[in-house]
Amino acid sequence: MATMDLLNFISLAIDLRDYPGYATCIRATEYPGLALCEYSAVTGMRYTVPLGYAASAVYFYLYHRPRLSFADRSLTKLHHYFYPSAGYSTPLGIIGGVLYGAAECVQGLTPAALEATAAREKAAAVMAAEQYSQRHRAAKQRLKAEQSFASKALAWLRLCEDPVQAELARMGLGEDSIAWETLLVPQGYLWTQLHSVVHDPARYRGYEAPVAIGAAVPTSTDERLSQPSGGASTPCPSPSGVLSFSRAYFTKPQVDAVVSRIGTLRTSPEDDRWMRSAGRCGAYGVFGMLLTWNSGGALFRAQMGLGLGVTIAGLASATRLDEVTTAADASAKAKLTSPGAPLTHVLKPIPTSGAASSFSVTPSAVVLHTSYASLSAADEVGHDESRSRGADAGDGSTRTAHLTATPSYAVTNVAAFEQLIAEALRLSEVTLEAAATVGAPPAPSPSSPVLATSASRGSAREAPITLIADHTVRELQVLLAEAERTLAPFTARKARIDKFVYGVYLPLLKYGTFAFFAAQLVVYFNWIFFVFDWNLVEPTTYFLAYTGIFCSLVYHYYHCSGDGSTWKDMFQHLARRKAEKKYAQVQLDVVGMAQLQRRITLIKKELARMSV
């Protein structure tokens, strides 16, 4: 029975339509048992191969080498025993890992184990729901105690939004209570049951349910959770339905448990990263050992390379060297409130320490304090209350207290600064007419003097708002023009460099590497079959090994997604390095360009909002 359980577990096939949650996972497969065996085999090699390496070193230094004569000791090398040990420990790890993992999974499919798993997951979800309710009640009581009487009255009269409910929603506690089913662990056993449907009942042993012709059989929450974990559901005959009796080996809850286990591994970033690294390094190790090791058969050398690759992948995964991340440039943070390079001849930034503390300036100096930086509530109060001026009779200076960390600027060229203000505030006749047109309602009839008077008053009230909006738009347009004018020469230089790197250098790198490997393939083919007189095993092994390397090159470049250590990534990395060197040669500030581009994007977004 145990052997049948293992064989049926390995050959288990599912319908991905029955498990839409698992189908969205990375590398979802219709054979979850085989995928779990793959993971168990790699995990087994991860343990047995390093132990084999350690045992070979102990055997060499403590047993074999001391028994040799002094003349033979210098001729005997550790690597003659170290690397071949993987040829023995790799199959042991594969077989042992598969048997252990499959047996553990099969033991977890018993009715008692499934019921214990369901009870444990349900208890955790119920506890999480209770903790949510407790946090909601405590936060609501605290906010109501802090709420003023006027705010309560306005909220009760529906004259304003309830601030308590708004604050609870901001804290993530907007709902009074939450169902425990929504707090189940994704890809858990109960979560998988709740998010599964049945399209073909014949896939599950003992599954008897009314099936409408041409339709799937969804299982509701109550039915799934009340169904016995190890058996079939109670038949529910229906006049319009049919009963389907299955010859499958596993029941629906057992298949749910298997899918839950493989789904948990597939959605885990650590496990997925480890499996990807093991697969790549294992393949490279097989090819490398077939090419470099000259003793033993092809199968033995392949096992040596596979074990070596998995061990290297284990070390890389443990030290996180296999993580491929796109480093974000943290220094490329542009601020819309900063004048930037175009106005450096007019404004000079004041150090933050000087802006944050009290400093003295002459009465004729002009200092600008901006307040666009993000401030906390306490800082905003301090910012509003801290702007004060006090004149000292003795020194005739003005002391300004500024408690916030917002940027401050000293005007170095007052005439140029006044000219900038005049240009920004200059209102043409067209602007005034447009403001009056937008602010005025539809023209009343001449026989209605009262309406005409009220219309003119309304226009007079609304025109200043329009003028302020127009002034803001003009300021943004000036900032946009200066930013684009500053960015234009840098963009042209960067475009020329990018055209050379990605239009000439990268294609030459790709096709040059392709031609190099193709030439190596031809040379190996000539050496193996025409130059050297070897036996049949050696040339066949070398030819197949290098053919595998050649095919892996093509496969990795044309079919991989690009989020790993592939040839495509290496080519892109080399191209980026080449571009960075070119940028440095022409002294191109890429970080400054990123800041200007972000500033232009923000200005355009603000202009679009103001134009609505």
C-alpha positions in Angstrom: 0.0 0.0 0.0 2.8 2.4 0.8 4.5 1.7 -2.6 1.2 2.4 -4.3 0.7 5.6 -2.4 4.2 6.8 -3.4 3.7 5.9 -7.1 0.3 7.5 -7.3 1.5 10.5 -5.5 4.3 11.0 -8.0 2.0 10.5 -11.0 -0.8 12.6 -9.6 -2.3 14.9 -12.3 -4.7 17.8 -11.6 -6.8 20.1 -13.7 -5.5 23.7 -13.3 -9.0 25.0 -13.9 -10.0 23.4 -10.5 -7.4 25.5 -8.7 -7.3 29.1 -10.1 -5.3 30.4 -7.2 -2.5 27.9 -7.8 -2.7 28.3 -11.6 -1.5 31.9 -11.1 1.7 30.8 -9.4 5.0 30.9 -11.1 5.8 27.6 -12.9 2.5 26.1 -12.0 2.3 22.5 -13.3 -0.4 19.9 -13.7 1.8 17.4 -11.8 2.1 18.7 -8.3 3.4 15.4 -6.9 6.3 15.3 -9.5 7.1 19.0 -8.7 7.3 18.2 -5.0 9.6 15.2 -5.8 11.8 17.6 -7.8 12.0 19.9 -4.8 12.7 17.0 -2.4 15.4 15.6 -4.8 17.2 19.0 -4.9 16.9 19.4 -1.2 18.3 15.9 -0.7 21.3 16.7 -2.8 21.7 20.0 -0.9 22.4 17.9 2.2 24.2 14.7 0.9 26.7 16.3 -1.5 28.3 18.6 1.0 28.5 15.6 3.4 30.1 13.6 0.7 32.6 16.3 0.1 33.4 16.4 3.8 33.7 12.6 4.0 36.0 12.5 1.0 38.3 15.1 2.6 38.3 13.2 5.9 39.0 9.9 4.1 41.8 11.4 2.1 43.7 13.1 4.9 43.0 10.7 7.8 43.0 7.3 6.0 44.2 7.2 2.4 47.1 9.6 2.4 48.8 8.4 5.7 49.0 4.9 4.2 50.9 6.0 1.1 54.6 6.2 0.9 56.3 9.6 1.0 57.1 9.4 -2.6 53.5 8.7 -3.6 51.9 11.3 -1.4 53.0 14.2 -3.6 51.4 12.4 -6.6 48.0 11.9 -5.0 45.7 14.9 -5.1 42.7 15.7 -3.0 40.5 16.6 -6.1 40.9 13.0 -7.3 38.6 12.0 -4.4 36.8 15.3 -3.6 34.9 15.8 -6.9 34.2 12.2 -7.6 32.5 11.9 -4.2 29.6 13.8 -5.7 29.1 11.1 -8.2 28.1 8.8 -5.4 26.3 11.2 -3.0 24.2 12.8 -5.8 22.1 9.7 -6.6 21.8 9.0 -2.9 20.5 12.5 -2.3 18.0 12.2 -5.2 16.7 8.9 -4.2 16.6 9.6 -0.5 15.1 13.0 -0.9 12.4 11.8 -3.2 11.5 8.9 -0.9 11.6 11.0 2.2 9.6 13.9 0.8 7.0 11.6 -0.9 6.6 9.6 2.3 6.2 12.7 4.4 3.6 14.1 2.0 1.7 10.8 1.9 1.6 10.7 5.7 0.2 14.2 5.7 -2.7 13.0 3.6 -4.3 10.8 6.2 -7.8 12.0 7.5 -6.4 12.7 10.9 -3.5 14.8 9.5 -5.8 16.7 7.2 -8.3 17.4 10.0 -5.5 18.6 12.3 -4.2 20.9 9.5 -7.6 22.3 8.9 -8.2 22.9 12.7 -4.8 24.5 13.1 -5.3 26.9 10.1 -8.9 27.7 11.2 -7.8 28.4 14.8 -5.1 30.8 13.5 -7.6 32.6 11.3 -10.2 32.9 14.0 -7.6 34.2 16.4 -6.6 36.8 13.8 -10.2 37.8 13.4 -10.6 38.2 17.1 -7.5 40.3 17.4 -8.8 42.5 14.6 -12.1 43.0 16.5 -10.2 43.8 19.7 -8.0 46.4 17.9 -11.1 47.9 16.2 -13.0 48.3 19.5 -10.0 49.7 21.4 -9.2 52.2 18.6 -12.9 53.2 18.3 -13.2 53.8 22.0 -10.0 55.8 22.1 -11.0 58.0 19.2 -14.5 58.6 20.5 -13.1 59.6 23.9 -10.8 62.1 22.1 -13.6 63.5 19.9 -15.0 66.8 20.8 -18.7 67.5 21.4 -19.1 69.7 18.4 -17.6 67.1 16.1 -19.9 64.5 17.5 -22.9 66.8 17.0 -21.9 67.6 13.4 -21.4 63.9 12.6 -24.7 62.9 14.2 -26.5 65.6 12.2 -24.8 64.2 9.0 -23.3 67.6 8.4 -19.8 66.3 8.0 -18.0 63.0 7.7 -17.6 61.0 10.9 -13.9 61.7 11.8 -13.8 58.5 13.9 -14.8 56.3 11.0 -12.4 58.1 8.7 -9.5 57.6 11.1 -10.4 54.0 11.6 -10.4 53.5 7.8 -7.0 55.2 7.6 -5.7 52.8 10.2 -7.0 49.8 8.3 -9.8 49.2 10.8 -12.7 50.4 8.8 -14.8 47.3 9.2 -16.5 46.5 12.5 -15.7 42.8 12.1 -14.0 40.6 9.5 -14.8 37.0 8.5 -12.1 34.6 9.5 -12.1 33.0 6.0 -10.6 36.2 4.6 -7.6 35.8 7.0 -6.6 32.4 5.9 -3.0 32.0 4.8 -2.8 32.1 1.0 -2.1 28.7 -0.6 -2.9 27.1 2.8 -5.1 23.9 3.0 -8.4 25.6 3.8 -7.6 28.5 1.5 -7.1 26.1 -1.4 -10.3 24.3 -0.6 -12.3 27.6 -0.5 -10.8 28.7 -3.8 -11.3 25.5 -5.8 -14.0 24.2 -8.1 -14.6 20.8 -9.7 -14.9 20.5 -13.4 -14.4 16.7 -13.6 -15.5 14.7 -10.5 -13.8 11.6 -12.0 -10.4 13.0 -10.9 -11.3 12.6 -7.2 -12.0 9.3 -5.5 -15.4 9.0 -3.9 -16.5 12.4 -5.1 -20.2 12.2 -5.7 -22.0 15.4 -6.5 -24.8 16.5 -8.8 -23.3 17.6 -12.0 -25.1 19.8 -14.5 -24.2 18.9 -18.0 -21.6 21.3 -19.4 -21.1 23.1 -16.1 -18.5 23.1 -13.4 -19.3 22.0 -9.8 -18.4 24.8 -7.4 -18.1 23.7 -3.8 -19.3 26.3 -1.3 -17.6 27.3 1.8 -19.8 25.3 4.1 -19.7 22.2 2.0 -15.9 22.3 1.7 -15.3 22.8 5.4 -17.9 20.3 6.5 -16.7 17.6 4.0 -14.7 14.8 5.7 -11.1 15.4 5.0 -10.3 11.8 3.9 -13.5 10.7 2.3 -16.1 11.5 -0.1 -18.9 14.0 0.3 -22.4 12.8 0.9 -24.3 12.2 -2.3 -26.9 14.8 -3.1 -29.1 13.4 -5.8 -31.0 15.8 -7.9 -33.6 15.2 -10.6 -31.6 17.4 -13.0 -28.2 16.1 -12.0 -26.1 13.0 -12.5 -23.9 11.1 -10.0 -20.3 10.7 -11.0 -18.4 7.8 -9.4 -14.6 8.1 -9.8 -11.8 5.5 -9.9 -9.2 8.0 -8.9 -6.7 7.2 -6.1 -6.9 10.4 -4.0 -9.9 12.2 -2.6 -10.6 15.8 -3.2 -9.3 17.0 0.2 -6.1 15.0 -0.3 -5.5 16.6 -3.7 -6.2 20.0 -2.1 -3.5 19.3 0.5 -1.0 18.3 -2.3 -1.8 21.5 -4.3 -1.6 23.6 -1.1 1.9 22.2 -0.4 3.3 22.9 -3.9 1.5 26.2 -4.0 3.1 27.3 -0.8 6.5 26.5 -2.3 5.8 28.2 -5.6 4.6 31.4 -4.0 7.6 31.6 -1.6 10.2 33.9 -3.0 13.0 32.2 -1.1 12.1 28.7 -2.3 11.5 29.8 -5.9 14.8 31.6 -5.9 16.6 28.6 -4.5 15.0 26.2 -7.1 15.9 28.5 -10.0 19.5 28.8 -8.8 19.8 25.0 -8.3 18.4 24.3 -11.8 20.8 26.7 -13.5 23.9 25.9 -11.6 23.1 22.2 -11.8 22.8 22.4 -15.6 26.0 24.4 -15.9 27.8 21.9 -13.6 26.7 18.9 -15.7 28.0 20.5 -18.9 31.2 21.7 -17.2 32.1 18.4 -15.6 31.4 16.5 -18.9 33.9 18.8 -20.6 36.6 19.0 -18.0 36.7 15.7 -16.2 38.5 12.9 -18.1 37.7 9.8 -16.0 34.5 7.9 -15.5 31.5 7.4 -17.7 29.2 10.2 -18.9 26.5 9.4 -16.4 29.0 9.4 -13.5 30.4 12.8 -14.6 26.9 14.2 -15.1 26.2 13.2 -11.5 29.4 14.9 -10.3 28.5 18.1 -12.2 24.9 18.1 -10.9 26.0 17.7 -7.3 28.6 20.4 -7.7 26.2 22.8 -9.2 23.5 22.2 -6.6 26.2 22.8 -3.8 27.3 26.0 -5.4 23.6 27.1 -5.8 23.1 26.3 -2.1 26.0 28.5 -1.1 24.9 31.3 -3.4 21.3 31.1 -2.1 22.4 31.0 1.5 24.6 34.1 1.0 21.9 35.7 -1.3 24.4 36.1 -4.1 21.9 34.9 -6.6 19.5 37.7 -6.0 19.1 39.8 -9.2 17.7 43.2 -8.1 17.4 46.4 -10.0 19.2 49.0 -7.8 17.1 52.1 -7.6 19.0 55.4 -7.6 18.1 56.8 -4.2 19.9 60.0 -4.8 17.7 60.9 -7.8 15.0 62.7 -5.8 13.9 65.9 -7.4 12.0 68.6 -5.6 9.6 70.9 -7.4 10.2 73.7 -4.8 13.9 73.8 -5.4 15.1 76.5 -7.9 17.7 74.2 -9.3 20.5 75.1 -11.6 18.7 77.6 -13.8 18.2 80.1 -11.0 21.6 79.8 -9.3 22.6 83.3 -10.4 19.6 84.7 -8.5 19.1 82.5 -5.4 21.7 80.9 -3.1 20.6 78.0 -0.8 21.1 78.6 2.9 22.3 75.6 4.8 19.7 73.6 6.7 21.3 74.3 10.0 21.2 78.0 9.4 17.6 77.8 8.2 16.5 75.7 11.1 18.1 77.9 13.7 18.1 81.6 14.4 20.4 83.6 12.1 21.0 87.3 11.4 20.8 89.1 8.1 21.1 92.7 7.2 17.9 94.7 6.8 18.5 95.1 3.0 18.9 91.3 2.5 16.0 89.2 1.1 15.6 85.7 2.4 13.0 83.3 1.0 11.5 80.6 3.2 9.6 77.8 1.4 7.0 75.7 3.1 6.4 73.0 0.5 8.3 70.3 2.3 6.3 67.5 4.0 5.8 68.4 7.6 4.2 66.6 10.5 1.3 68.1 12.3 3.5 69.3 15.1 6.0 70.7 12.7 3.3 72.6 10.8 2.1 74.3 14.0 5.7 75.2 14.9 6.3 76.5 11.4 3.3 78.8 11.6 4.0 80.0 15.0 7.8 80.5 14.6 7.9 83.1 11.9 8.5 86.2 13.9 10.5 89.3 13.4 12.3 91.2 16.2 14.4 94.3 15.6 17.3 94.9 18.0 18.0 98.6 18.6 21.6 98.0 19.1 22.7 96.2 15.9 19.8 97.0 13.6 19.5 93.5 12.4 16.5 91.3 11.9 16.3 87.9 13.6 14.1 85.2 12.1 13.3 82.0 13.9 12.5 79.2 11.5 12.0 75.8 13.2 11.3 73.6 10.2 13.8 71.9 7.8 12.3 73.4 4.7 14.8 74.9 2.2 15.6 78.6 2.4 17.3 80.8 -0.1 19.1 84.1 0.0 18.6 86.5 -3.0 22.0 87.3 -4.5 20.7 89.4 -7.4 17.7 91.6 -6.3 17.2 93.2 -9.8 17.1 89.8 -11.5 14.8 88.5 -8.8 12.4 91.5 -9.3 12.4 90.9 -13.0 11.5 87.3 -12.5 8.6 88.3 -10.3 7.5 90.9 -12.8 7.5 88.4 -15.6 5.5 85.9 -13.5 2.9 88.5 -12.5 2.6 90.2 -15.9 -1.0 90.0 -16.9 -1.9 90.8 -20.5 -5.3 92.1 -21.7 -6.1 88.6 -23.1 -5.5 87.1 -19.7 -7.8 89.7 -18.0 -10.5 89.1 -20.7 -10.2 85.4 -20.3 -10.5 85.7 -16.5 -13.6 87.9 -16.8 -15.1 85.5 -19.3 -14.6 82.4 -17.2 -15.8 84.1 -14.0 -19.0 85.6 -15.5 -22.2 83.6 -15.9 -24.2 83.6 -19.2 -25.1 87.2 -20.3 -28.5 88.3 -19.0 -31.1 90.1 -21.1 -30.9 94.0 -21.3 -34.3 94.3 -19.6 -33.0 92.7 -16.4 -30.7 95.3 -14.7 -30.8 93.4 -11.4 -29.4 90.3 -13.1 -26.8 92.3 -14.9 -25.7 93.9 -11.6 -25.5 90.5 -9.8 -23.6 89.0 -12.7 -21.0 91.8 -12.7 -20.6 91.3 -8.9 -20.2 87.6 -9.3 -17.6 88.2 -12.0 -15.7 90.6 -9.8 -15.7 88.0 -7.0 -14.5 85.1 -9.2 -12.0 86.9 -11.3 -9.3 87.0 -8.6 -9.5 83.3 -8.2 -9.0 82.8 -11.9 -6.1 85.3 -11.9 -4.4 83.4 -9.1 -4.8 80.1 -11.0 -3.5 81.8 -14.2 -0.5 83.1 -12.2 0.2 79.6 -10.9 0.1 78.2 -14.4 2.5 80.9 -15.6 4.9 80.1 -12.9 4.7 76.4 -13.7 5.2 77.1 -17.4 8.4 79.2 -16.6 9.7 76.3 -14.5 8.9 73.8 -17.2 10.6 75.9 -19.9 13.8 76.4 -17.8 13.9 72.7 -16.9 13.5 71.6 -20.5 16.0 74.1 -21.7 18.5 72.8 -19.1 17.8 69.2 -19.9 18.0 69.5 -23.7 21.8 69.5 -24.3 22.3 66.6 -21.8 19.5 64.6 -23.5 21.2 65.0 -26.9 24.5 63.9 -25.6 23.0 60.9 -23.8 21.0 60.0 -26.9 24.2 59.8 -28.9 25.9 57.6 -26.3 22.9 55.3 -26.0 22.6 55.0 -29.8 26.2 53.8 -30.0 26.0 51.5 -26.9 22.6 49.9 -27.6 22.7 50.2 -31.4 26.3 49.1 -32.2 28.1 47.8 -29.1 25.3 45.5 -27.8 24.5 43.8 -31.2 28.2 43.3 -31.7 28.5 41.8 -28.3 25.6 39.5 -28.8 26.4 38.2 -32.3 30.1 38.2 -31.6 29.5 35.8 -28.6 27.2 33.7 -30.8 29.9 33.5 -33.5 32.6 32.6 -30.9 30.6 29.7 -29.5 29.7 28.6 -33.1 33.4 28.6 -34.0 34.1 26.6 -30.9 31.5 24.1 -31.8 33.0 23.6 -35.3 36.5 23.3 -33.8 35.4 20.7 -31.2 33.5 18.8 -33.9 36.6 18.7 -36.1 38.9 17.6 -33.3 36.6 14.9 -32.0 35.7 13.2 -35.3 38.6 14.0 -37.6 41.8 14.8 -35.8 42.0 12.6 -32.7 41.6 8.8 -32.7 39.5 8.3 -29.5 37.0 5.7 -28.6 33.3 6.1 -29.2 32.4 7.2 -25.6 34.7 10.2 -25.3 33.9 11.9 -28.6 30.2 11.3 -28.2 30.3 12.6 -24.7 32.2 15.8 -25.6 30.1 16.5 -28.6 26.8 16.1 -26.8 28.1 18.2 -23.9 29.1 21.0 -26.1 26.0 20.7 -28.1 24.1 21.1 -24.9 26.1 24.3 -24.1 25.4 25.7 -27.5 21.6 25.0 -27.2 21.6 26.4 -23.7 23.0 29.6 -25.1 20.3 29.9 -27.6 17.6 28.9 -25.1 18.7 31.3 -22.4 19.0 34.3 -24.8 15.8 33.8 -26.8 13.3 32.3 -24.4 14.2 33.2 -20.8 12.3 36.0 -19.1 15.4 38.0 -18.2 15.1 37.9 -14.3 18.1 35.7 -13.7 21.7 35.1 -14.5 21.2 34.5 -18.2 23.2 35.5 -21.2 20.7 38.3 -21.9 21.2 39.8 -18.5 25.0 39.6 -18.8 24.9 41.3 -22.2 22.6 44.0 -20.8 24.9 44.5 -17.8 27.9 44.8 -20.0 26.1 47.4 -22.2 25.1 49.4 -19.1 28.7 49.3 -17.9 29.8 50.6 -21.3 27.2 53.3 -21.2 28.3 54.4 -17.7 31.9 54.6 -18.8 30.9 56.8 -21.8 28.8 59.0 -19.5 31.8 59.5 -17.3 34.1 60.3 -20.2 31.9 63.2 -21.4 31.1 64.2 -17.7 27.4 63.6 -18.1 25.4 63.8 -14.9 22.9 61.1 -15.2 21.6 61.6 -11.6 21.0 65.3 -12.4 19.2 64.4 -15.6 16.9 62.0 -13.7 16.1 64.8 -11.2 15.3 67.2 -14.1 13.2 64.6 -15.8 11.2 63.9 -12.7 10.8 67.6 -12.1 9.4 68.0 -15.7 7.0 65.2 -15.1 5.7 66.7 -11.9 5.3 70.1 -13.6 3.5 68.7 -16.5 1.2 66.7 -14.2 0.5 69.9 -12.2 -0.2 71.8 -15.4 -2.6 69.2 -16.5 -4.4 69.3 -13.2 -4.6 73.1 -13.4 -5.9 73.0 -16.9 -8.9 70.9 -16.1 
